[in-house]
Amino acid sequence: MLTILGFVMIATFLVLIMMKKMSPMAALVLIPALFCILVGQGAHLGDYVLKGIGDLAPTAAMLMFAIIYFGVMIDVGLFDPIVRGILKFCKADPVRVVVGTALLAAIVSLDGDGSTTFMITVSALYPLYKRLKMSLVVMTGVAATANGVMNTLPWGGPTARAATALKLDAGDIFVPMIPALAVGLVAVFALAYVLGRRERKRLGVLTLGDTRVVTGAADEEETELVLVGAGAGGKGGVPAGTQRGTGGAGTGSDTDPDAATDSDETTDSGETTDSGDHADDGLQTLDPQRATLRPKLYWFNAALTLALLTLLILQVMPIPVLFLIGAALALTFNFPQMKDQKARVAAHAENVLNVSGMVFAAAVFTGVLTGTGMVEHMARWLVSGIPDALGPHMGIVTGVLSIPLTYFMSNDGFYFGIVPILAEAGAAHGVAPIEIARASLVGQALHMSSPLVPAVYVLVGMAKVEFGDHTKFTVKWAALTSLVVLCAGLLFGII
């Protein structure tokens, strides 16, 4: 019964958010609460929720201070050179923009933290996607998939968990997997190229820079400026009501913000993209002289960020503590005045509240799923359904199972609860635990878009994309990427 209810609960959640019948936050809270009552454990709901909140509280703290830290770094101009480089590379070509998204996400993912990757990637590219009227789910889908492949780095989490669960060396698991993961990364770039071609076909030939855009009866000049993400604030932003154009031949004139609606526009490829300029509320086109810039502190900020990422990779201290200290230092040195510090915190308060609220809502879902025993029953049902004939091929079985299981479960639940069972079953048929451990990494490309991963809410929140839209778009491509990694591992004899 718990097995069936577990699958029904997950299916209900996914269907409701993809059909936009409920918001993700409401669905994460109300659906598990209802099912907790249905399984007859309503009296323990409070305990399950508090346990889930306790488990995710460090993650929420990390995200809160990471958003403030990187928000301040964006405000002071640390990433402006990167943005200018991206603009120069992309040249308003949708193919280059999407490939650049994959490249930037993959590079930043070297720090091993998905939240950091998404904050930097979205901050750099969101304004460009909006200016060119490109589909934002393309950005979130490509970034999440690229980060998922890179998330297998030994300091990223999954590899370390697999090594701990099976008492193996992380290097022995990861190093032989590099060729297969490299093929997976190539698949992400190929996907980015294909999606970029779709966007180019949909939008036509675009230009970016000094253009003249017809808006109603008047012509307005639009000067190319440094583009950064929401929350930068300060003086020098485009005044409210200023029309923004893509300068593109394939998108038509700008939409009047007052006439914008919440409806989605269906593209030629069947995807949806936000059609209203009301979503540009978070888009700020800021000049190089904006008040929040700190050019004299550029190298200090660069050194502080490099030191923070180095300490994060070396795991010298818990990640929430590192970001807490980093945010305090960034605010103190860049904005010594109390009123300026308050202004910077207030500028990023919306993102902090949205993301931390979503994390604590997810704590209800994970707390009920784990506390009631549903996740354990679901996993054991799946494992028990493996035919004995597949015993000698437990590596392949583990790789295939890792794709759905790491999507519906947390990494901790999968690696510490399921992988040891799979390894035990494999050992009975002569399959080495190291092979099971390597195969268990296959599903990470999809895992990063799981509703149980807090970082994904940073991604969709900053990109102003509905989680349901992101899910519908990304799941198929991420699952395909995971299968590519699995096939490459089989081809190279790694799995």
URMOGI-V349056 format. One record per run of one state. SS is the DSSP state (H for helix, E for strand, L for the rest). FROM is the first residue (numbers start at 0). TO is the last residue. If there is no record, write none. Layout:
ss from to
SS FROM TO
SS FROM TO
This chain:
ss from to
L 0 0
H 1 17
L 18 22
H 23 37
L 38 40
H 41 74
L 75 78
H 79 89
L 90 92
H 93 110
L 111 112
H 113 131
L 132 134
H 135 149
L 150 156
H 157 165
L 166 168
H 169 202
L 203 209
E 210 214
L 215 216
E 217 221
L 222 224
E 225 227
L 228 255
H 256 258
L 259 262
E 263 265
L 266 270
E 271 273
L 274 275
H 276 281
L 282 282
E 283 285
L 286 293
H 294 313
L 314 317
H 318 333
L 334 336
H 337 346
L 347 347
H 348 370
L 371 372
H 373 383
L 384 386
H 387 407
L 408 409
H 410 426
L 427 431
H 432 438
L 439 442
H 443 446
L 447 452
H 453 462
L 463 465
H 466 490
L 491 494
